[in-house]
Amino acid sequence: MLTNRMKIFDSSQITKIKSSETLRFVLLLFPPFLAIHCVEQIYFVYGNVLEDFGVSLEATGWILSAYFLGVMLVRPFGGWMVENLGVRGTLTWGSALAFVGCAMLLFTRDPVLSFAGRAVSGAGFGVYTNGLFSYQAIIVPPESRTAIFAVVTSSGILPTGIITPIGEWLISRSFIMPYLAIGPILALSCWYFGVKATGGTAVKQKEQEVWGAYRDLFASRKFVFTVLTGTLMACVDSTTIIMSILASANDTFASYFFMSFAAAACVVRIPCSKLLGRLPREKCVALSGLMMSLSVLGIALWPSSESFLVGGVFFGIGIGSGWPIFHSMISAALPVSLRPKGIATALLMYDLGWFITPIIVGRLMVSFDISAAFIALSLAIGTAQLALQIFFWLPESRKGDHCGA
């Protein structure tokens, strides 16, 4: 049985990977990344469905956040799963959980069951992405890590400009059941693409692989501050799942934001991937998140079709550069033996940002105007990002201009 499991790569094999094999790896990993993010982002407009079902705004915030609660609950086990089940087993479990959770949402209007469905599907996303990110972090050559991560993770942006507008279109025409049926179908595609991705690129790990302990992660000061920076980025990134509520309150469509955001991010990650790989990471990682915060602030201050469109462009540039830089810095800060646990820990903290933001905004919307809630959030996060840039990343960058990788 063990011999049939897909094991992650032995570190001694990394330097032997040729550029043609790296390209093949990117092409194989792109579809499963795309599929699992389609599962996530088809529900970016699920708040509109809950509104049609008569669910309160505060309850909606909790239901939307339940997805990320599910993700966080499985993150601590992510490293263990990759180390013991292998990548293929991890992806299979992740897609199965995603299917069950999405199927629950298809057949219920009850807020409690909706919360449970979101949590289960979120657990599936957490397991699945842990497998993919660990797989990627171990085999990609360090000298091209940021550029390759940028291309592969662009598949996490594309659904925002494709699948999310389709969902919004279906909901606006009261095609609620067809909209909700998309999730389970996409979850099945995750299983197919995950098995295909791990089928032809197997390089087995050593029989006696020695993995590092969690306590070893926090010996790296840069790892800790990179995770903190990523958590703040996640807090503003997660406004995407409640952007449709802000748009609806101002008689416009969130698709203006989603499509411009996706287009800008994909331009940064694909045509500009080599340029992105040359950027000084320490100087850019917090600034990318700050650009996202300022974009949300501008949209909330002057909500209109035009501001959603323009704000989406700058938001896309920020996340298009920030996420691959963040992910490559996590990999660079750790030896191979710590990467499965390090990736799990970093993603757990990133998910924390996605979990708390909808709850905070949902609570603020009870007492204040929707736009005011977005303004307060973006100002608070932007201030923290600016402080990190000034007091940690700028001094860190003066130690040496660490580019690319």
Stockholm file with secondary structure:
# STOCKHOLM 1.0

chainA/1-405         MLTNRMKIFDSSQITKIKSSETLRFVLLLFPPFLAIHCVEQIYFVYGNVLEDFGVSLEATGWILSAYFLGVMLVRPFGGWMVENLGVRGTLTWGSALAFVGCAMLLFTRDPVLSFAGRAVSGAGFGVYTNGLFSYQAIIVPPESRTAIFAVVTSSGILPTGIITPIGEWLISRSFIMPYLAIGPILALSCWYFGVKATGGTAVKQKEQEVWGAYRDLFASRKFVFTVLTGTLMACVDSTTIIMSILASANDTFASYFFMSFAAAACVVRIPCSKLLGRLPREKCVALSGLMMSLSVLGIALWPSSESFLVGGVFFGIGIGSGWPIFHSMISAALPVSLRPKGIATALLMYDLGWFITPIIVGRLMVSFDISAAFIALSLAIGTAQLALQIFFWLPESRKGDHCGA
#=GR chainA/1-405 SS CGGGSCCCCCGGGGGGCCHHHHHHHHHHHHHHHHHHHHHHHGGGGHHHHHHHTTCCHHHHHHHHHHHHHHHHHHHHHHHHHHHHHHHHHHHHHHHHHHHHHHHHHHTCCCHHHHHHHHHHHHHHHHHHHHHHHHHHHHHSCGGGHHHHHHHHHGGGTHHHHHHHHHHHHHHHTTCHHHHHHHHHHHHHHHHHHHHHHHHSCCCCCCTTCCCCCHHHHTTCHHHHHHHHHHHHHHHHHGGGGTHHHHHHHTTSCTHHHHHHHHHHHHHHHTTTHHHHHHSBHHHHHHHHHHHHHHHHHHHHHSCSHHHHHHHHHHHHHHHHHHHHHHHHHHHHTSCGGGHHHHHHHHHHHHHHHHHHHHHHHHHHHHHSCHHHHHHHHHHHHHHHHHHHIIIIIHHHHHTCCCBCC
#=GC SS_cons         CGGGSCCCCCGGGGGGCCHHHHHHHHHHHHHHHHHHHHHHHGGGGHHHHHHHTTCCHHHHHHHHHHHHHHHHHHHHHHHHHHHHHHHHHHHHHHHHHHHHHHHHHHTCCCHHHHHHHHHHHHHHHHHHHHHHHHHHHHHSCGGGHHHHHHHHHGGGTHHHHHHHHHHHHHHHTTCHHHHHHHHHHHHHHHHHHHHHHHHSCCCCCCTTCCCCCHHHHTTCHHHHHHHHHHHHHHHHHGGGGTHHHHHHHTTSCTHHHHHHHHHHHHHHHTTTHHHHHHSBHHHHHHHHHHHHHHHHHHHHHSCSHHHHHHHHHHHHHHHHHHHHHHHHHHHHTSCGGGHHHHHHHHHHHHHHHHHHHHHHHHHHHHHSCHHHHHHHHHHHHHHHHHHHIIIIIHHHHHTCCCBCC
//
